[in-house]
Amino acid sequence: MKWLLIVAVSVLVLYSPTAESCSFRIKGGDLIRCGMTKIEVMDKIGNPDMRDRQSIGINTGFGRGGRTAEAWSYVVRGDIGGEYYLTVIFSGNKVVEIESRQARR
């Protein structure tokens, strides 16, 4: 029984950073999270300060293949104060990753 409990706690600890890294709370309490569309992100934090598009090519042997990812970068105020560099990464029209780092640290 103890072994099962140790395994369950280990799994929760290992996967909890993954769940947390796909959201960011901005000033005012609004949440930017994975699964949001581009229009929802723009509604909450406006136009990005910078946009970057990356194409990832895959050789399937039958012409072109691959996918495109788009990164939107912002300088925003966090809910707990301070400025943050925020990068929201889209695949298609959905947020798939959110990266943040406190500014001037």
N, CA, C and O atoms as a GROMACS GRO file, in nm:
protein
  420
    1MET      N    1   0.082  -0.119   0.000
    1MET     CA    2   0.000   0.000   0.000
    1MET      C    3   0.086   0.126   0.000
    1MET      O    4   0.057   0.222  -0.071
    2LYS      N    5   0.194   0.125   0.081
    2LYS     CA    6   0.283   0.241   0.084
    2LYS      C    7   0.347   0.263  -0.053
    2LYS      O    8   0.364   0.376  -0.097
    3TRP      N    9   0.381   0.154  -0.119
    3TRP     CA   10   0.444   0.162  -0.251
    3TRP      C   11   0.351   0.232  -0.350
    3TRP      O   12   0.396   0.316  -0.428
    4LEU      N   13   0.223   0.198  -0.348
    4LEU     CA   14   0.125   0.259  -0.437
    4LEU      C   15   0.111   0.408  -0.408
    4LEU      O   16   0.101   0.489  -0.500
    5LEU      N   17   0.112   0.444  -0.282
    5LEU     CA   18   0.103   0.585  -0.242
    5LEU      C   19   0.225   0.663  -0.290
    5LEU      O   20   0.213   0.775  -0.339
    6ILE      N   21   0.343   0.604  -0.276
    6ILE     CA   22   0.466   0.670  -0.321
    6ILE      C   23   0.464   0.690  -0.472
    6ILE      O   24   0.502   0.797  -0.520
    7VAL      N   25   0.420   0.591  -0.547
    7VAL     CA   26   0.411   0.603  -0.692
    7VAL      C   27   0.310   0.711  -0.731
    7VAL      O   28   0.338   0.792  -0.820
    8ALA      N   29   0.195   0.714  -0.666
    8ALA     CA   30   0.092   0.814  -0.699
    8ALA      C   31   0.142   0.955  -0.671
    8ALA      O   32   0.121   1.045  -0.753
    9VAL      N   33   0.207   0.976  -0.558
    9VAL     CA   34   0.260   1.109  -0.525
    9VAL      C   35   0.370   1.148  -0.623
    9VAL      O   36   0.377   1.264  -0.664
   10SER      N   37   0.455   1.054  -0.660
   10SER     CA   38   0.562   1.083  -0.756
   10SER      C   39   0.506   1.127  -0.890
   10SER      O   40   0.557   1.221  -0.951
   11VAL      N   41   0.403   1.060  -0.937
   11VAL     CA   42   0.341   1.096  -1.064
   11VAL      C   43   0.282   1.236  -1.057
   11VAL      O   44   0.299   1.315  -1.149
   12LEU      N   45   0.214   1.268  -0.948
   12LEU     CA   46   0.157   1.402  -0.932
   12LEU      C   47   0.264   1.509  -0.930
   12LEU      O   48   0.248   1.614  -0.992
   13VAL      N   49   0.374   1.484  -0.861
   13VAL     CA   50   0.482   1.582  -0.853
   13VAL      C   51   0.547   1.601  -0.989
   13VAL      O   52   0.579   1.713  -1.027
   14LEU      N   53   0.568   1.493  -1.063
   14LEU     CA   54   0.634   1.503  -1.193
   14LEU      C   55   0.548   1.574  -1.296
   14LEU      O   56   0.602   1.644  -1.382
   15TYR      N   57   0.418   1.559  -1.291
   15TYR     CA   58   0.332   1.618  -1.392
   15TYR      C   59   0.272   1.752  -1.353
   15TYR      O   60   0.212   1.817  -1.439
   16SER      N   61   0.285   1.796  -1.230
   16SER     CA   62   0.225   1.924  -1.190
   16SER      C   63   0.290   2.044  -1.258
   16SER      O   64   0.216   2.136  -1.292
   17PRO      N   65   0.422   2.052  -1.281
   17PRO     CA   66   0.476   2.168  -1.352
   17PRO      C   67   0.424   2.180  -1.495
   17PRO      O   68   0.410   2.290  -1.547
   18THR      N   69   0.395   2.067  -1.558
   18THR     CA   70   0.342   2.070  -1.694
   18THR      C   71   0.206   2.138  -1.697
   18THR      O   72   0.179   2.218  -1.787
   19ALA      N   73   0.123   2.109  -1.602
   19ALA     CA   74  -0.011   2.168  -1.598
   19ALA      C   75  -0.003   2.317  -1.567
   19ALA      O   76  -0.079   2.395  -1.624
   20GLU      N   77   0.088   2.357  -1.479
   20GLU     CA   78   0.099   2.497  -1.441
   20GLU      C   79   0.162   2.582  -1.551
   20GLU      O   80   0.131   2.700  -1.561
   21SER      N   81   0.248   2.524  -1.632
   21SER     CA   82   0.322   2.603  -1.729
   21SER      C   83   0.237   2.645  -1.848
   21SER      O   84   0.284   2.719  -1.935
   22CYS      N   85   0.116   2.600  -1.854
   22CYS     CA   86   0.032   2.634  -1.968
   22CYS      C   87  -0.077   2.733  -1.930
   22CYS      O   88  -0.189   2.728  -1.980
   23SER      N   89  -0.041   2.824  -1.839
   23SER     CA   90  -0.132   2.932  -1.804
   23SER      C   91  -0.052   3.047  -1.744
   23SER      O   92   0.059   3.028  -1.694
   24PHE      N   93  -0.109   3.166  -1.751
   24PHE     CA   94  -0.046   3.284  -1.692
   24PHE      C   95  -0.158   3.379  -1.652
   24PHE      O   96  -0.245   3.411  -1.732
   25ARG      N   97  -0.154   3.425  -1.527
   25ARG     CA   98  -0.256   3.517  -1.477
   25ARG      C   99  -0.204   3.660  -1.490
   25ARG      O  100  -0.101   3.695  -1.433
   26ILE      N  101  -0.278   3.742  -1.566
   26ILE     CA  102  -0.239   3.880  -1.589
   26ILE      C  103  -0.306   3.971  -1.486
   26ILE      O  104  -0.394   3.928  -1.412
   27LYS      N  105  -0.262   4.097  -1.484
   27LYS     CA  106  -0.318   4.195  -1.392
   27LYS      C  107  -0.469   4.202  -1.412
   27LYS      O  108  -0.518   4.205  -1.525
   28GLY      N  109  -0.542   4.206  -1.303
   28GLY     CA  110  -0.688   4.207  -1.310
   28GLY      C  111  -0.748   4.069  -1.292
   28GLY      O  112  -0.870   4.055  -1.282
   29GLY      N  113  -0.663   3.966  -1.288
   29GLY     CA  114  -0.710   3.831  -1.262
   29GLY      C  115  -0.744   3.747  -1.384
   29GLY      O  116  -0.774   3.629  -1.370
   30ASP      N  117  -0.739   3.806  -1.505
   30ASP     CA  118  -0.768   3.726  -1.625
   30ASP      C  119  -0.660   3.621  -1.646
   30ASP      O  120  -0.543   3.643  -1.613
   31LEU      N  121  -0.700   3.508  -1.701
   31LEU     CA  122  -0.609   3.396  -1.721
   31LEU      C  123  -0.590   3.370  -1.869
   31LEU      O  124  -0.686   3.355  -1.945
   32ILE      N  125  -0.462   3.364  -1.910
   32ILE     CA  126  -0.426   3.319  -2.044
   32ILE      C  127  -0.389   3.172  -2.029
   32ILE      O  128  -0.306   3.139  -1.945
   33ARG      N  129  -0.450   3.083  -2.108
   33ARG     CA  130  -0.427   2.940  -2.089
   33ARG      C  131  -0.423   2.867  -2.223
   33ARG      O  132  -0.468   2.918  -2.325
   34CYS      N  133  -0.368   2.747  -2.220
   34CYS     CA  134  -0.364   2.664  -2.340
   34CYS      C  135  -0.506   2.632  -2.385
   34CYS      O  136  -0.597   2.616  -2.304
   35GLY      N  137  -0.521   2.625  -2.518
   35GLY     CA  138  -0.652   2.597  -2.576
   35GLY      C  139  -0.727   2.721  -2.619
   35GLY      O  140  -0.824   2.712  -2.694
   36MET      N  141  -0.683   2.839  -2.573
   36MET     CA  142  -0.750   2.963  -2.614
   36MET      C  143  -0.718   2.992  -2.761
   36MET      O  144  -0.615   2.948  -2.813
   37THR      N  145  -0.807   3.064  -2.827
   37THR     CA  146  -0.784   3.104  -2.966
   37THR      C  147  -0.710   3.237  -2.970
   37THR      O  148  -0.698   3.306  -2.868
   38LYS      N  149  -0.660   3.273  -3.088
   38LYS     CA  150  -0.589   3.399  -3.105
   38LYS      C  151  -0.678   3.518  -3.070
   38LYS      O  152  -0.631   3.613  -3.007
   39ILE      N  153  -0.803   3.514  -3.109
   39ILE     CA  154  -0.893   3.626  -3.082
   39ILE      C  155  -0.920   3.640  -2.932
   39ILE      O  156  -0.935   3.752  -2.883
   40GLU      N  157  -0.926   3.528  -2.860
   40GLU     CA  158  -0.944   3.534  -2.715
   40GLU      C  159  -0.823   3.596  -2.646
   40GLU      O  160  -0.838   3.675  -2.553
   41VAL      N  161  -0.703   3.560  -2.692
   41VAL     CA  162  -0.581   3.617  -2.635
   41VAL      C  163  -0.576   3.767  -2.664
   41VAL      O  164  -0.545   3.846  -2.576
   42MET      N  165  -0.605   3.806  -2.788
   42MET     CA  166  -0.604   3.948  -2.823
   42MET      C  167  -0.707   4.026  -2.743
   42MET      O  168  -0.683   4.141  -2.708
   43ASP      N  169  -0.820   3.966  -2.714
   43ASP     CA  170  -0.923   4.031  -2.634
   43ASP      C  171  -0.874   4.059  -2.492
   43ASP      O  172  -0.911   4.161  -2.433
   44LYS      N  173  -0.792   3.971  -2.437
   44LYS     CA  174  -0.744   3.986  -2.300
   44LYS      C  175  -0.620   4.074  -2.287
   44LYS      O  176  -0.610   4.153  -2.193
   45ILE      N  177  -0.524   4.062  -2.380
   45ILE     CA  178  -0.399   4.137  -2.365
   45ILE      C  179  -0.359   4.219  -2.487
   45ILE      O  180  -0.250   4.275  -2.489
   46GLY      N  181  -0.444   4.227  -2.586
   46GLY     CA  182  -0.419   4.316  -2.699
   46GLY      C  183  -0.325   4.259  -2.804
   46GLY      O  184  -0.292   4.140  -2.804
   47ASN      N  185  -0.284   4.347  -2.894
   47ASN     CA  186  -0.192   4.308  -3.001
   47ASN      C  187  -0.054   4.281  -2.944
   47ASN      O  188  -0.010   4.350  -2.852
   48PRO      N  189   0.016   4.182  -2.997
   48PRO     CA  190   0.150   4.151  -2.945
   48PRO      C  191   0.252   4.258  -2.982
   48PRO      O  192   0.237   4.328  -3.082
   49ASP      N  193   0.356   4.269  -2.899
   49ASP     CA  194   0.467   4.360  -2.929
   49ASP      C  195   0.552   4.304  -3.042
   49ASP      O  196   0.615   4.380  -3.116
   50MET      N  197   0.554   4.172  -3.056
   50MET     CA  198   0.632   4.108  -3.162
   50MET      C  199   0.565   3.976  -3.200
   50MET      O  200   0.512   3.905  -3.114
   51ARG      N  201   0.569   3.943  -3.330
   51ARG     CA  202   0.519   3.815  -3.379
   51ARG      C  203   0.631   3.743  -3.453
   51ARG      O  204   0.711   3.805  -3.523
   52ASP      N  205   0.636   3.613  -3.436
   52ASP     CA  206   0.736   3.532  -3.504
   52ASP      C  207   0.670   3.404  -3.553
   52ASP      O  208   0.600   3.337  -3.476
   53ARG      N  209   0.690   3.370  -3.679
   53ARG     CA  210   0.632   3.249  -3.737
   53ARG      C  211   0.744   3.151  -3.769
   53ARG      O  212   0.845   3.187  -3.829
   54GLN      N  213   0.725   3.027  -3.727
   54GLN     CA  214   0.824   2.923  -3.750
   54GLN      C  215   0.758   2.807  -3.823
   54GLN      O  216   0.650   2.761  -3.784
   55SER      N  217   0.823   2.760  -3.929
   55SER     CA  218   0.772   2.645  -4.003
   55SER      C  219   0.861   2.525  -3.974
   55SER      O  220   0.983   2.533  -3.981
   56ILE      N  221   0.798   2.416  -3.942
   56ILE     CA  222   0.869   2.292  -3.914
   56ILE      C  223   0.837   2.196  -4.028
   56ILE      O  224   0.724   2.148  -4.039
   57GLY      N  225   0.936   2.169  -4.112
   57GLY     CA  226   0.914   2.084  -4.229
   57GLY      C  227   0.935   1.938  -4.198
   57GLY      O  228   1.021   1.901  -4.118
   58ILE      N  229   0.857   1.856  -4.263
   58ILE     CA  230   0.868   1.711  -4.248
   58ILE      C  231   0.870   1.650  -4.387
   58ILE      O  232   0.780   1.675  -4.467
   59ASN      N  233   0.972   1.570  -4.417
   59ASN     CA  234   0.981   1.505  -4.547
   59ASN      C  235   0.904   1.374  -4.541
   59ASN      O  236   0.949   1.276  -4.482
   60THR      N  237   0.787   1.374  -4.603
   60THR     CA  238   0.704   1.253  -4.604
   60THR      C  239   0.726   1.171  -4.730
   60THR      O  240   0.675   1.060  -4.742
   61GLY      N  241   0.803   1.226  -4.823
   61GLY     CA  242   0.827   1.156  -4.948
   61GLY      C  243   0.719   1.183  -5.052
   61GLY      O  244   0.733   1.142  -5.167
   62PHE      N  245   0.614   1.251  -5.014
   62PHE     CA  246   0.504   1.280  -5.104
   62PHE      C  247   0.477   1.431  -5.108
   62PHE      O  248   0.365   1.475  -5.083
   63GLY      N  249   0.579   1.507  -5.138
   63GLY     CA  250   0.559   1.652  -5.142
   63GLY      C  251   0.581   1.715  -5.006
   63GLY      O  252   0.655   1.664  -4.922
   64ARG      N  253   0.516   1.826  -4.987
   64ARG     CA  254   0.537   1.903  -4.864
   64ARG      C  255   0.459   1.847  -4.747
   64ARG      O  256   0.350   1.790  -4.761
   65GLY      N  257   0.518   1.864  -4.631
   65GLY     CA  258   0.451   1.829  -4.506
   65GLY      C  259   0.508   1.916  -4.397
   65GLY      O  260   0.612   1.979  -4.415
   66GLY      N  261   0.443   1.920  -4.286
   66GLY     CA  262   0.494   1.997  -4.175
   66GLY      C  263   0.384   2.079  -4.110
   66GLY      O  264   0.266   2.063  -4.139
   67ARG      N  265   0.429   2.166  -4.020
   67ARG     CA  266   0.333   2.251  -3.952
   67ARG      C  267   0.396   2.386  -3.921
   67ARG      O  268   0.518   2.401  -3.927
   68THR      N  269   0.313   2.481  -3.890
   68THR     CA  270   0.359   2.615  -3.859
   68THR      C  271   0.322   2.651  -3.716
   68THR      O  272   0.210   2.623  -3.671
   69ALA      N  273   0.415   2.712  -3.645
   69ALA     CA  274   0.389   2.762  -3.510
   69ALA      C  275   0.412   2.912  -3.512
   69ALA      O  276   0.505   2.960  -3.578
   70GLU      N  277   0.330   2.984  -3.440
   70GLU     CA  278   0.343   3.129  -3.434
   70GLU      C  279   0.360   3.170  -3.288
   70GLU      O  280   0.286   3.124  -3.201
   71ALA      N  281   0.459   3.256  -3.262
   71ALA     CA  282   0.486   3.303  -3.126
   71ALA      C  283   0.454   3.452  -3.116
   71ALA      O  284   0.503   3.531  -3.196
   72TRP      N  285   0.372   3.488  -3.018
   72TRP     CA  286   0.340   3.628  -2.991
   72TRP      C  287   0.408   3.666  -2.860
   72TRP      O  288   0.395   3.595  -2.760
   73SER      N  289   0.481   3.777  -2.861
   73SER     CA  290   0.553   3.821  -2.742
   73SER      C  291   0.496   3.951  -2.688
   73SER      O  292   0.460   4.041  -2.764
   74TYR      N  293   0.488   3.960  -2.556
   74TYR     CA  294   0.432   4.075  -2.486
   74TYR      C  295   0.520   4.112  -2.368
   74TYR      O  296   0.601   4.032  -2.320
   75VAL      N  297   0.504   4.236  -2.320
   75VAL     CA  298   0.549   4.276  -2.188
   75VAL      C  299   0.420   4.310  -2.113
   75VAL      O  300   0.350   4.405  -2.149
   76VAL      N  301   0.388   4.233  -2.008
   76VAL     CA  302   0.261   4.248  -1.937
   76VAL      C  303   0.285   4.261  -1.787
   76VAL      O  304   0.391   4.225  -1.736
   77ARG      N  305   0.184   4.312  -1.718
   77ARG     CA  306   0.186   4.317  -1.572
   77ARG      C  307   0.121   4.189  -1.520
   77ARG      O  308   0.011   4.153  -1.562
   78GLY      N  309   0.190   4.123  -1.431
   78GLY     CA  310   0.136   4.001  -1.372
   78GLY      C  311   0.036   4.032  -1.262
   78GLY      O  312   0.031   4.144  -1.212
   79ASP      N  313  -0.042   3.934  -1.226
   79ASP     CA  314  -0.145   3.952  -1.123
   79ASP      C  315  -0.083   3.980  -0.987
   79ASP      O  316  -0.144   4.051  -0.906
   80ILE      N  317   0.035   3.926  -0.959
   80ILE     CA  318   0.099   3.949  -0.830
   80ILE      C  319   0.195   4.067  -0.835
   80ILE      O  320   0.271   4.088  -0.740
   81GLY      N  321   0.193   4.143  -0.943
   81GLY     CA  322   0.278   4.260  -0.956
   81GLY      C  323   0.400   4.233  -1.040
   81GLY      O  324   0.436   4.118  -1.065
   82GLY      N  325   0.463   4.338  -1.084
   82GLY     CA  326   0.583   4.327  -1.165
   82GLY      C  327   0.552   4.306  -1.312
   82GLY      O  328   0.442   4.265  -1.349
   83GLU      N  329   0.652   4.336  -1.394
   83GLU     CA  330   0.638   4.316  -1.538
   83GLU      C  331   0.697   4.181  -1.576
   83GLU      O  332   0.794   4.133  -1.516
   84TYR      N  333   0.637   4.121  -1.677
   84TYR     CA  334   0.680   3.990  -1.725
   84TYR      C  335   0.695   3.993  -1.876
   84TYR      O  336   0.617   4.057  -1.947
   85TYR      N  337   0.797   3.921  -1.925
   85TYR     CA  338   0.807   3.893  -2.068
   85TYR      C  339   0.724   3.767  -2.090
   85TYR      O  340   0.752   3.662  -2.032
   86LEU      N  341   0.624   3.778  -2.174
   86LEU     CA  342   0.531   3.668  -2.197
   86LEU      C  343   0.534   3.629  -2.344
   86LEU      O  344   0.518   3.714  -2.431
   87THR      N  345   0.554   3.501  -2.372
   87THR     CA  346   0.549   3.450  -2.508
   87THR      C  347   0.439   3.345  -2.515
   87THR      O  348   0.441   3.246  -2.442
   88VAL      N  349   0.344   3.369  -2.605
   88VAL     CA  350   0.232   3.278  -2.624
   88VAL      C  351   0.253   3.209  -2.759
   88VAL      O  352   0.264   3.276  -2.861
   89ILE      N  353   0.260   3.076  -2.759
   89ILE     CA  354   0.289   3.001  -2.881
   89ILE      C  355   0.162   2.932  -2.929
   89ILE      O  356   0.094   2.861  -2.855
   90PHE      N  357   0.131   2.956  -3.057
   90PHE     CA  358   0.011   2.901  -3.120
   90PHE      C  359   0.049   2.795  -3.222
   90PHE      O  360   0.151   2.807  -3.290
   91SER      N  361  -0.032   2.692  -3.231
   91SER     CA  362  -0.025   2.598  -3.341
   91SER      C  363  -0.165   2.597  -3.401
   91SER      O  364  -0.262   2.561  -3.334
   92GLY      N  365  -0.174   2.636  -3.526
   92GLY     CA  366  -0.305   2.659  -3.584
   92GLY      C  367  -0.362   2.785  -3.523
   92GLY      O  368  -0.300   2.891  -3.531
   93ASN      N  369  -0.475   2.776  -3.463
   93ASN     CA  370  -0.540   2.891  -3.401
   93ASN      C  371  -0.547   2.878  -3.250
   93ASN      O  372  -0.615   2.957  -3.184
   94LYS      N  373  -0.478   2.779  -3.192
   94LYS     CA  374  -0.489   2.751  -3.049
   94LYS      C  375  -0.356   2.770  -2.978
   94LYS      O  376  -0.249   2.742  -3.033
   95VAL      N  377  -0.362   2.818  -2.853
   95VAL     CA  378  -0.244   2.830  -2.768
   95VAL      C  379  -0.199   2.690  -2.728
   95VAL      O  380  -0.279   2.610  -2.678
   96VAL      N  381  -0.070   2.660  -2.751
   96VAL     CA  382  -0.016   2.529  -2.715
   96VAL      C  383   0.092   2.539  -2.608
   96VAL      O  384   0.126   2.439  -2.545
   97GLU      N  385   0.146   2.660  -2.586
   97GLU     CA  386   0.251   2.676  -2.486
   97GLU      C  387   0.257   2.822  -2.443
   97GLU      O  388   0.233   2.912  -2.524
   98ILE      N  389   0.290   2.845  -2.317
   98ILE     CA  390   0.306   2.980  -2.264
   98ILE      C  391   0.436   2.984  -2.186
   98ILE      O  392   0.460   2.902  -2.097
   99GLU      N  393   0.522   3.081  -2.221
   99GLU     CA  394   0.649   3.099  -2.151
   99GLU      C  395   0.648   3.237  -2.087
   99GLU      O  396   0.606   3.334  -2.150
  100SER      N  397   0.694   3.246  -1.962
  100SER     CA  398   0.700   3.376  -1.896
  100SER      C  399   0.829   3.387  -1.816
  100SER      O  400   0.883   3.288  -1.765
  101ARG      N  401   0.877   3.510  -1.806
  101ARG     CA  402   0.997   3.539  -1.728
  101ARG      C  403   0.982   3.680  -1.674
  101ARG      O  404   0.942   3.770  -1.747
  102GLN      N  405   1.015   3.699  -1.547
  102GLN     CA  406   1.000   3.831  -1.488
  102GLN      C  407   1.103   3.925  -1.549
  102GLN      O  408   1.220   3.891  -1.563
  103ALA      N  409   1.057   4.045  -1.586
  103ALA     CA  410   1.143   4.145  -1.648
  103ALA      C  411   1.234   4.209  -1.543
  103ALA      O  412   1.199   4.219  -1.426
  104ARG      N  413   1.349   4.252  -1.589
  104ARG     CA  414   1.446   4.324  -1.508
  104ARG      C  415   1.490   4.248  -1.384
  104ARG      O  416   1.501   4.304  -1.275
  105ARG      N  417   1.515   4.120  -1.400
  105ARG     CA  418   1.565   4.037  -1.290
  105ARG      C  419   1.695   3.976  -1.327
  105ARG      O  420   1.754   3.902  -1.248
   0.00000   0.00000   0.00000
